[in-house]
Amino acid sequence: MKRIISLLVMNEPGVLNRITNLFSKRNYNIESISVGLSEHDGMSRITCVVHVESEQISEQITKQLNKQIDIIKVTDITEQSVVARELALIKVQSSPQSRNEIYSLIEPFRASVIDVSKDSMVIQITGESEKIEAFVELIKPYGIKELARTGTTAFPRGTQRQSNQKTNFSIV
């Protein structure tokens, strides 16, 4: 079962390493991990997508993460209504003859061409993982030269109440 865990952490060296080591030591596989600055100075937001076998393991992960001193907030947002996005850059083989066909595939996915050379083009697509997977499958016959995907970045929609979190911090 796939779980999406959002972490608010101190933006300090070694924090990401300690978090990934926690997963590794317990033999949990991270499907994707995305890290970036948050709305709070000196803090970053990490979104982890992990596959777990049961609800018990999910709870164990949350408890272990809550014990880490550099982690301010842990929220399992899997069951909430979330906004989740991923970015993919895809370099595709393209001759001048095939470009119109490729452009016709790009349009319905709201993707964009960000670089063109004589024998290839780079396409940028954002959206949910399933949308990106569908586009990649559609574009494969043209010949993918390179593919780079970010991890899922997500947080709850609107003003939903967040659970499973430490709340003993103050922002100055």
Protein Blocks (a to p, Z undefined) as FASTA:
>chain_A
ZZdddddddddehklmmmmmmmmmnopacfbdcddddfbehiacdddddddfbfklmmmm
mmmmmmpmklmbdcdfklpccdddddddddddddfklmmmmmmmmmmnopacfbdcfkbc
cdddeddfklmmmmmmmmmmnopabdcddddddddehjbdcehiafbbcdZZ
